[in-house]
Amino acid sequence: MLDAQDELADRWHGVGLLRFSYTLRTIFNCSDELVAGTMERARALGTVVQMHVAEVPEENTHALATRGATTVRHLDRLGALGPDLLAVHATWVDDEEIGLLADATARSRTTPRPTSRSSAPRASPTCWTRACASGSARTAPRPTTG
């Protein structure tokens, strides 16, 4: 998988206005070695990694069972959190995890409406906005959802 992404990066990154980004689907189908290798390659190229993170509650249940920590906490242990990670969704996170993402200056693109079809997400775009604006997500007030 990484070889195929490397080929695309070699072919397209920096061609005109194009900027390649590496992509991981989700912790459900990515090994720790794949996450670490992808982050290493993206950092060497100076680009980002897109990954669905904490999209549904079952993801954190899976991560706890297979990795011993929720998705965000596990990515933190792997050294994957940083400005070069685009955490897509990141709606099923708690206050500490929002703090980890904010402290690492990880980026997030939340889409709470599609994610919340089965139940209400715990984090909202308002929560992320307040966390980033305050400079410390750990002290940002949490909005209510629902």
N, C-alpha and C positions, 0 to 999 in steps of 0.2 A: 504494500500500500504506500509506504513512504517513497519507494523508488518512482512510482507513478506520479506522486505529487511533486517530487523533485524534478521530473521531466517537464511537467507543466510549468513549474517555477522557472526553470532554465529557459523554456520557450517563450513565456509571456511576461514575466516580471520585468518591469521597466520599459516595456515596448510602448512607446507613446505615453499615454496617461495611465496605462494599466499597472496595477499593483497586485501581485499574487498574494493570496492568504491561504495558509494551510487549514485543513478542516478535519475535525474529529466529530463523529456523530454524537455519542453520549457515553457515559460510563458503563451503560449496559453492555456495550460491544467494543470497548477499548481496553486493552491491557495497560498496566502501568508502564510497561516498556514502550508501547506505542505512544502514550501520552508524553512520556519523557523525551522520546526521540523526535516527536513532532515539535515539541516546544524548542528543543535544541536546534533543529533545522530552521525554524522560523526566526529564532533569535539571531542565528548566524546570518540570515538573509535580511534581517531588519524589518520583518513583517509580522503579521498577527496570526493567531490561531483562533478559528471560530469553533465553539463547542456548545452544544445544548447542555445547560447546567441547571440542576434542580428544577426541571420543567414540570414534573409530576411528583406527588408524594411517594409513589412506588419506587422512584429512582433513589431517594434517600434510604428507603427500606432495603433496597438491593445493595446499595453502597455499604450500609452498616453491616449487612450479612456477609458480604464478600471482601470488603476492604477494612472493616472495623471502624469506619467513620462515615459521616454524611459526605456527599459529593464535594461540597466546597471545602470542608475540612481535609478531605483526602487530597484534593488538588493542592491545597496549601502544603501538606506534608511532602508532596512530590516536587514542590518548588514551581508549580505551574501557574500560580496566581501572579499577575503582574500586568503592566500596561499593554503587554503583547497578547493578552487573552481577551477575546470577546466572548463573554459568557451570555449566550442567548437564553432568554427567559429569566433565569435566576429568580423565580417567584416563590419557590418553596424553600426559603432561607429564614433563619432566625436572626435575632439582633447581632449575635456574635459573628455569624457568617457574613452579614452585611458589613460589619466592621472589618473582617478579614479581606473582603473584596475591596472595600474603600481604601484601607490602609495599603493594599498592594497596588492601588490605582488601576485595578482591573476594570475593563469596560463591560457594560451590559446593555443589551437591547431587550427590554421586557415587552411581552405581549400577553398581558394578563387575561384578556377576554378568551382567546382560544384555549389557554391553559386551564382556565377555571371552569370548564364545562362540567367536570365531575364534582368539583368543590371549590370553595373560595381560596385563592392563593394567600399566602401569609405576607408577602411583600408586594408593594405596588410601585408604579412609577413615581408617585408622590413621595414615598418613603425613600427611594433612591435619590430623588432630587434633593430632599432635605439632607440626606446623609452627605452628599457631595458638596452642597452649599455650606454646610456647617464645618466641613473640614474633618469631621470625626463622626462616622456613622454610629459609633457606640453611644453618642450622646444625642443623636437626632431623635426627635419625637416620632413615635410610630402612629401612623393614621389607622383608623379602623377600616376594615374592608367588609363589604357585604351589603 
